[in-house]
């Protein structure tokens, strides 16, 4: 089924959370904004951009969508990367995440010169990877440099 030209492509990431208020505060601390039209006592819509939303859902609300078990904090199913405008912005988000109940640097810092990334856990163990990439590399004006391992 083809898209209509006037319909933007959007993504809604749905995440189960144990404490909705704590998670909402965490996501606000790292730069998301709450969309009250889609927020109640069971779920909150957290907006990253015009086309990217994170729906944080209480466990009971989550279970109304699926019978599959909720992963425990010690497992990983996905890592969600967020492009930021600078290395400093990456470091600032990681610092804000740690101050708001998240965990900083759950994986090794990735610094390839043209790309820099760090990983955080939200309070429920969801992995987020804020990163920066040199705009010239990202838009194809410069080649991807060789990275030594």
N, CA, C and O of each residue as an XYZ file, in Angstrom:
596
protein
N       0.848     -1.173      0.000
C       0.000      0.000      0.000
C       0.901      1.246      0.000
O       1.684      1.429      0.932
N       0.807      2.089     -1.009
C       1.665      3.269     -1.089
C       1.237      4.347     -0.090
O       0.065      4.471      0.264
N       2.232      5.120      0.347
C       1.945      6.270      1.200
C       1.330      7.366      0.355
O       1.541      7.432     -0.856
N       0.567      8.223      1.011
C       0.091      9.410      0.318
C       1.158     10.483      0.480
O       1.806     10.540      1.525
N       1.360     11.326     -0.514
C       2.451     12.305     -0.472
C       2.379     13.269      0.711
O       3.414     13.749      1.174
N       1.183     13.557      1.204
C       1.057     14.534      2.281
C       1.104     13.914      3.680
O       0.920     14.622      4.670
N       1.344     12.628      3.774
C       1.418     11.969      5.078
C       2.878     11.777      5.472
O       3.605     11.033      4.815
N       3.317     12.453      6.556
C       4.715     12.277      6.954
C       4.939     10.879      7.531
O       4.047     10.300      8.152
N       6.119     10.358      7.319
C       6.485      9.090      7.938
C       6.866      9.385      9.375
O       7.685     10.262      9.648
N       6.264      8.643     10.285
C       6.469      8.879     11.709
C       6.817      7.559     12.382
O       6.557      6.483     11.842
N       7.406      7.656     13.564
C       7.650      6.466     14.353
C       7.164      6.729     15.771
O       7.402      7.790     16.348
N       6.480      5.736     16.309
C       6.026      5.738     17.695
C       6.670      4.537     18.361
O       6.291      3.396     18.095
N       7.634      4.786     19.218
C       8.305      3.728     19.956
C       7.504      3.513     21.235
O       7.294      4.455     22.000
N       7.061      2.294     21.471
C       6.276      1.977     22.669
C       7.162      1.230     23.653
O       7.796      0.236     23.299
N       7.203      1.717     24.902
C       8.053      1.114     25.920
C       7.275      0.876     27.209
O       6.590      1.781     27.686
N       7.366     -0.332     27.785
C       6.745     -0.570     29.084
C       7.601      0.044     30.192
O       8.828     -0.054     30.161
N       6.956      0.670     31.163
C       7.680      1.282     32.278
C       6.993      0.918     33.598
O       5.771      0.789     33.665
N       7.798      0.758     34.631
C       7.278      0.358     35.937
C       6.648      1.527     36.683
O       5.685      1.334     37.424
N       7.175      2.732     36.501
C       6.697      3.913     37.223
C       6.544      5.040     36.214
O       7.527      5.664     35.813
N       5.313      5.296     35.806
C       5.042      6.251     34.732
C       5.544      7.652     35.075
O       6.152      8.303     34.225
N       5.310      8.131     36.286
C       5.747      9.481     36.659
C       7.267      9.588     36.627
O       7.804     10.581     36.137
N       7.964      8.584     37.139
C       9.424      8.591     37.135
C       9.942      8.606     35.693
O      10.858      9.361     35.369
N       9.360      7.781     34.839
C       9.801      7.713     33.449
C       9.509      9.004     32.700
O      10.331      9.459     31.905
N       8.360      9.590     32.943
C       8.019     10.855     32.299
C       9.039     11.928     32.694
O       9.511     12.678     31.839
N       9.375     12.004     33.970
C      10.375     12.981     34.438
C      11.739     12.712     33.805
O      12.448     13.648     33.435
N      12.108     11.436     33.680
C      13.383     11.078     33.062
C      13.428     11.567     31.618
O      14.393     12.219     31.220
N      12.410     11.267     30.836
C      12.421     11.646     29.425
C      12.382     13.166     29.255
O      13.001     13.699     28.334
N      11.671     13.859     30.123
C      11.693     15.321     30.071
C      13.096     15.840     30.377
O      13.544     16.808     29.762
N      13.794     15.208     31.321
C      15.144     15.643     31.705
C      16.151     15.484     30.579
O      17.135     16.222     30.527
N      15.926     14.531     29.671
C      16.885     14.339     28.580
C      16.434     14.993     27.273
O      17.034     14.754     26.225
N      15.387     15.813     27.325
C      15.040     16.625     26.168
C      13.741     16.321     25.453
O      13.412     16.998     24.480
N      12.991     15.327     25.900
C      11.682     15.055     25.305
C      10.662     16.006     25.930
O      10.866     16.504     27.037
N       9.568     16.253     25.215
C       8.466     17.023     25.787
C       7.220     16.145     25.812
O       7.030     15.275     24.962
N       6.388     16.394     26.798
C       5.167     15.611     26.936
C       4.070     16.192     26.056
O       3.897     17.408     25.978
N       3.333     15.308     25.395
C       2.153     15.704     24.614
C       0.933     15.320     25.432
O       0.530     14.157     25.423
N       0.331     16.282     26.144
C      -0.764     15.955     27.065
C      -2.011     15.364     26.405
O      -2.790     14.679     27.068
N      -2.212     15.620     25.107
C      -3.395     15.052     24.443
C      -3.371     13.541     24.426
O      -4.423     12.906     24.350
N      -2.171     12.942     24.495
C      -2.041     11.487     24.438
C      -1.436     10.924     25.722
O      -0.744      9.906     25.709
N      -1.710     11.602     26.816
C      -1.169     11.218     28.121
C      -2.310     11.087     29.114
O      -3.207     11.927     29.179
N      -2.251     10.007     29.888
C      -3.213      9.825     30.981
C      -2.496      9.095     32.114
O      -1.266      9.092     32.158
N      -3.234      8.484     33.019
C      -2.576      7.821     34.145
C      -2.018      6.444     33.782
O      -1.473      5.765     34.653
N      -2.135      6.014     32.528
C      -1.594      4.722     32.098
C      -0.498      4.844     31.043
O       0.230      3.886     30.785
N      -0.382      6.027     30.432
C       0.573      6.205     29.341
C       0.909      7.679     29.178
O       0.129      8.554     29.555
N       2.084      7.939     28.609
C       2.473      9.311     28.299
C       3.160      9.325     26.939
O       4.008      8.485     26.637
N       2.769     10.301     26.132
C       3.414     10.510     24.834
C       4.541     11.508     25.035
O       4.317     12.646     25.447
N       5.763     11.062     24.736
C       6.937     11.905     24.889
C       7.475     12.195     23.490
O       7.767     11.270     22.731
N       7.604     13.464     23.153
C       7.916     13.891     21.795
C       9.391     14.239     21.674
O       9.925     15.031     22.451
N      10.042     13.630     20.681
C      11.430     13.962     20.357
C      11.475     14.957     19.194
O      12.285     15.883     19.195
N      10.601     14.760     18.204
C      10.540     15.657     17.046
C       9.136     15.576     16.460
O       8.269     14.888     16.998
N       8.920     16.280     15.362
C       7.610     16.250     14.711
C       7.206     14.862     14.246
O       6.022     14.600     14.036
N       8.171     13.974     14.083
C       7.863     12.650     13.544
C       8.294     11.495     14.456
O       8.120     10.331     14.094
N       8.851     11.800     15.629
C       9.338     10.747     16.523
C       8.728     10.925     17.907
O       8.916     11.951     18.560
N       7.988      9.898     18.340
C       7.325      9.900     19.637
C       7.692      8.636     20.397
O       7.841      7.569     19.802
N       7.835      8.753     21.693
C       8.021      7.591     22.548
C       6.797      7.511     23.447
O       6.500      8.432     24.207
N       6.098      6.394     23.344
C       4.950      6.157     24.215
C       5.429      5.306     25.387
O       5.791      4.142     25.217
N       5.425      5.903     26.576
C       5.778      5.129     27.765
C       4.477      4.643     28.381
O       3.566      5.425     28.655
N       4.409      3.333     28.593
C       3.163      2.685     28.984
C       3.345      1.945     30.302
O       4.327      1.227     30.490
N       2.390      2.125     31.214
C       2.426      1.336     32.446
C       2.406     -0.143     32.067
O       1.966     -0.509     30.977
N       2.877     -0.971     32.960
C       2.891     -2.411     32.658
C       1.485     -2.926     32.329
O       1.318     -3.725     31.408
N       0.480     -2.473     33.076
C      -0.894     -2.912     32.783
C      -1.336     -2.467     31.386
O      -1.965     -3.237     30.660
N      -1.012     -1.243     31.014
C      -1.370     -0.752     29.679
C      -0.627     -1.568     28.612
O      -1.221     -1.968     27.610
N       0.668     -1.810     28.828
C       1.474     -2.606     27.901
C       0.836     -3.972     27.684
O       0.725     -4.446     26.554
N       0.417     -4.598     28.782
C      -0.155     -5.945     28.705
C      -1.487     -5.975     27.965
O      -1.953     -7.046     27.576
N      -2.105     -4.811     27.766
C      -3.342     -4.784     26.979
C      -3.047     -4.872     25.479
O      -3.961     -5.089     24.683
N      -1.768     -4.703     25.083
C      -1.364     -4.791     23.685
C      -0.771     -6.139     23.314
O      -0.826     -6.538     22.150
N      -0.203     -6.853     24.290
C       0.491     -8.100     23.973
C       0.512     -9.028     25.176
O       0.491     -8.591     26.327
N       0.555    -10.319     24.878
C       0.717    -11.325     25.926
C       2.192    -11.673     26.132
O       2.529    -12.431     27.041
N       3.069    -11.123     25.294
C       4.498    -11.417     25.418
C       5.033    -10.811     26.715
O       4.583     -9.744     27.134
N       5.986    -11.483     27.349
C       6.498    -10.979     28.630
C       7.312     -9.696     28.451
O       7.912     -9.463     27.401
N       7.318     -8.888     29.477
C       8.131     -7.677     29.505
C       9.556     -8.102     29.854
O       9.778     -8.826     30.825
N      10.511     -7.649     29.059
C      11.913     -7.995     29.307
C      12.362     -7.419     30.645
O      11.913     -6.352     31.062
N      13.250     -8.141     31.304
C      13.744     -7.619     32.578
C      14.865     -6.611     32.327
O      15.379     -6.504     31.214
N      15.235     -5.877     33.371
C      16.248     -4.816     33.254
C      17.601     -5.329     32.781
O      18.397     -4.549     32.260
N      17.878     -6.595     32.944
C      19.179     -7.132     32.565
C      19.290     -7.563     31.125
O      20.349     -8.031     30.706
N      18.231     -7.421     30.352
C      18.267     -7.855     28.955
C      18.174     -6.651     28.022
O      17.801     -5.555     28.440
N      18.515     -6.870     26.762
C      18.398     -5.830     25.741
C      17.744     -6.428     24.510
O      18.126     -7.508     24.059
N      16.776     -5.740     23.978
C      16.149     -6.149     22.732
C      16.464     -5.172     21.618
O      16.491     -5.539     20.443
N      16.701     -3.930     21.992
C      16.907     -2.899     20.987
C      17.721     -1.775     21.623
O      17.666     -1.550     22.832
N      18.474     -1.079     20.779
C      19.153      0.144     21.204
C      18.648      1.243     20.284
O      18.743      1.136     19.061
N      18.120      2.284     20.871
C      17.508      3.361     20.103
C      18.473      4.542     20.035
O      18.807      5.127     21.066
N      18.917      4.892     18.853
C      19.904      5.950     18.677
C      19.217      7.285     18.411
O      18.235      7.359     17.673
N      19.753      8.337     19.028
C      19.229      9.689     18.862
C      20.349     10.586     18.353
O      21.358     10.768     19.035
N      20.180     11.145     17.163
C      21.181     12.035     16.588
C      21.101     13.396     17.264
O      20.028     13.985     17.391
N      22.266     13.883     17.697
C      22.358     15.190     18.334
C      23.328     16.063     17.551
O      24.062     15.565     16.697
N      23.334     17.360     17.835
C      24.086     18.313     17.038
C      25.556     18.465     17.359
O      26.281     19.117     16.608
N      26.026     17.874     18.469
C      27.438     18.025     18.819
C      27.853     16.976     19.840
O      27.014     16.330     20.469
N      29.157     16.821     19.991
C      29.692     15.941     21.032
C      29.251     16.435     22.409
O      28.891     15.643     23.280
N      29.285     17.764     22.593
C      28.876     18.332     23.882
C      27.419     18.005     24.186
O      27.067     17.751     25.338
N      26.574     18.009     23.165
C      25.166     17.666     23.370
C      25.018     16.208     23.794
O      24.176     15.882     24.630
N      25.838     15.332     23.215
C      25.835     13.921     23.624
C      26.200     13.823     25.096
O      25.498     13.181     25.877
N      27.306     14.465     25.472
C      27.752     14.410     26.858
C      26.715     15.016     27.804
O      26.503     14.502     28.902
N      26.075     16.096     27.387
C      25.054     16.729     28.223
C      23.853     15.805     28.424
O      23.320     15.714     29.529
N      23.427     15.119     27.361
C      22.291     14.207     27.512
C      22.656     13.058     28.453
O      21.850     12.662     29.295
N      23.853     12.532     28.311
C      24.279     11.428     29.180
C      24.322     11.902     30.633
O      23.889     11.182     31.533
N      24.834     13.090     30.861
C      24.859     13.647     32.217
C      23.465     13.852     32.775
O      23.205     13.536     33.936
N      22.563     14.382     31.949
C      21.172     14.590     32.389
C      20.493     13.260     32.685
O      19.722     13.149     33.638
N      20.779     12.257     31.870
C      20.183     10.931     32.089
C      20.631     10.356     33.425
O      19.812      9.839     34.184
N      21.921     10.442     33.717
C      22.437      9.919     34.981
C      21.844     10.663     36.170
O      21.531     10.050     37.191
N      21.686     11.983     36.047
C      21.123     12.791     37.131
C      19.638     12.526     37.338
O      19.108     12.773     38.422
N      18.965     12.024     36.308
C      17.511     11.809     36.374
C      17.144     10.352     36.634
O      15.998      9.961     36.412
N      18.087      9.547     37.098
C      17.767      8.164     37.451
C      18.148      7.136     36.415
O      17.854      5.953     36.584
N      18.798      7.561     35.341
C      19.272      6.625     34.340
C      20.689      6.172     34.665
O      21.251      6.540     35.697
N      21.257      5.371     33.774
C      22.619      4.873     33.940
C      23.435      5.275     32.724
O      23.051      4.999     31.587
N      24.571      5.933     32.973
C      25.433      6.404     31.888
C      26.416      5.325     31.468
O      26.853      4.507     32.278
N      26.753      5.341     30.192
C      27.834      4.533     29.629
C      27.715      3.045     29.961
O      28.645      2.434     30.488
N      26.564      2.482     29.643
C      26.351      1.046     29.870
C      27.106      0.189     28.860
O      27.260     -1.016     29.056
N      27.567      0.799     27.801
C      28.430      0.166     26.812
C      29.637      1.082     26.627
O      29.582      2.247     27.019
N      30.717      0.588     26.044
C      31.885      1.449     25.826
C      31.540      2.657     24.958
O      30.751      2.561     24.019
N      32.148      3.793     25.292
C      31.999      4.997     24.483
C      32.577      4.707     23.099
O      33.639      4.097     22.973
N      31.872      5.148     22.074
C      32.319      4.972     20.689
C      32.798      6.324     20.170
O      32.002      7.250     20.016
N      34.089      6.440     19.902
C      34.641      7.687     19.362
C      35.470      7.342     18.136
O      36.588      6.839     18.244
N      34.907      7.619     16.976
C      35.568      7.319     15.712
C      36.031      8.593     15.006
O      36.328      8.573     13.811
N      36.090      9.696     15.746
C      36.484     10.972     15.159
C      35.325     11.651     14.460
O      34.857     12.697     14.910
N      34.858     11.075     13.371
C      33.729     11.650     12.630
C      32.381     11.313     13.270
O      31.357     11.900     12.922
N      32.392     10.356     14.214
C      31.157      9.947     14.894
C      31.495      9.632     16.351
O      32.519      9.020     16.654
N      30.607     10.068     17.241
C      30.819      9.924     18.679
C      29.503      9.518     19.315
O      28.477     10.158     19.085
N      29.523      8.463     20.110
C      28.285      8.022     20.740
C      28.509      7.411     22.102
O      29.568      6.854     22.390
N      27.496      7.525     22.931
C      27.498      6.941     24.275
C      26.137      6.302     24.493
O      25.155      6.711     23.873
N      26.067      5.309     25.362
C      24.804      4.624     25.627
C      24.364      4.846     27.065
O      25.169      4.849     27.996
N      23.047      5.034     27.215
C      22.439      5.204     28.530
C      21.290      4.209     28.678
O      20.726      3.724     27.697
N      20.970      3.927     29.917
C      19.759      3.166     30.231
C      18.766      4.106     30.874
O      19.139      4.935     31.703
N      17.499      3.985     30.498
C      16.471      4.709     31.233
C      16.201      3.936     32.520
O      16.774      2.862     32.704
N      15.356      4.433     33.412
C      15.131      3.735     34.687
C      14.592      2.307     34.543
O      14.681      1.518     35.484
N      14.037      1.972     33.384
C      13.506      0.627     33.174
C      14.451     -0.265     32.375
O      14.094     -1.393     32.036
N      15.639      0.223     32.075
C      16.626     -0.589     31.384
C      16.578     -0.520     29.866
O      17.239     -1.318     29.202
N      15.818      0.409     29.295
C      15.799      0.589     27.844
C      17.070      1.331     27.433
O      17.434      2.333     28.049
N      17.741      0.841     26.396
C      19.016      1.416     25.950
C      18.766      2.521     24.928
O      18.057      2.332     23.939
N      19.368      3.680     25.195
C      19.340      4.809     24.272
C      20.771      5.180     23.939
O      21.636      5.174     24.815
N      21.026      5.500     22.687
C      22.370      5.834     22.236
C      22.447      7.208     21.622
O      22.379      7.331     20.399
N      22.588      8.262     22.436
C      22.795      9.571     21.828
C      24.130      9.585     21.091
O      25.135      9.087     21.597
N      24.130     10.166     19.882
C      25.360     10.205     19.091
C      25.416     11.477     18.267
O      24.404     12.130     18.016
N      26.633     11.808     17.855
C      26.889     12.915     16.947
C      27.662     12.371     15.765
O      28.535     11.518     15.923
N      27.339     12.868     14.568
C      28.103     12.521     13.375
C      28.446     13.811     12.642
O      27.613     14.709     12.514
N      29.683     13.889     12.164
C      30.120     15.042     11.392
C      29.110     15.268     10.263
O      28.864     14.363      9.467
N      28.523     16.468     10.187
C      27.503     16.718      9.157
C      28.003     16.478      7.738
O      27.230     16.035      6.889
N      29.264     16.756      7.460
C      29.789     16.540      6.104
C      29.793     15.058      5.750
O      29.557     14.692      4.599
N      30.058     14.208      6.729
C      30.009     12.760      6.493
C      28.550     12.321      6.374
O      28.199     11.541      5.488
N      27.705     12.829      7.273
C      26.298     12.427      7.280
C      25.593     12.754      5.973
O      24.789     11.957      5.490
N      25.884     13.923      5.387
C      25.165     14.309      4.162
C      25.910     13.948      2.882
O      25.483     14.325      1.791
N      27.034     13.212      3.005
C      27.728     12.719      1.837
C      28.740     13.662      1.225
O      29.310     13.348      0.180
N      28.987     14.816      1.845
C      29.982     15.759      1.300
C      31.408     15.284      1.570
O      32.336     15.689      0.870
N      31.591     14.433      2.576
C      32.906     13.899      2.906
C      32.816     12.382      3.010
O      31.776     11.828      3.367
N      33.908     11.735      2.698
C      33.948     10.271      2.791
C      34.000      9.840      4.256
O      34.463     10.579      5.125
N      33.522      8.647      4.501
C      33.638      8.067      5.841
C      35.100      7.690      6.036
O      35.634      6.861      5.300
N      35.751      8.300      7.029
C      37.166      7.965      7.271
C      37.326      6.526      7.728
O      36.424      5.936      8.324
N      38.514      5.967      7.432
C      38.809      4.631      7.936
C      38.948      4.706      9.441
O      39.566      5.628      9.974
N      38.377      3.743     10.118
C      38.434      3.706     11.574
C      39.304      2.540     11.971
O      39.065      1.403     11.565
N      40.321      2.830     12.771
C      41.168      1.718     13.253
C      40.503      1.102     14.464
O      39.869      1.794     15.261
N      40.652     -0.216     14.596
C      39.998     -0.890     15.713
C      40.875     -1.038     16.908
O      40.448     -1.589     17.922
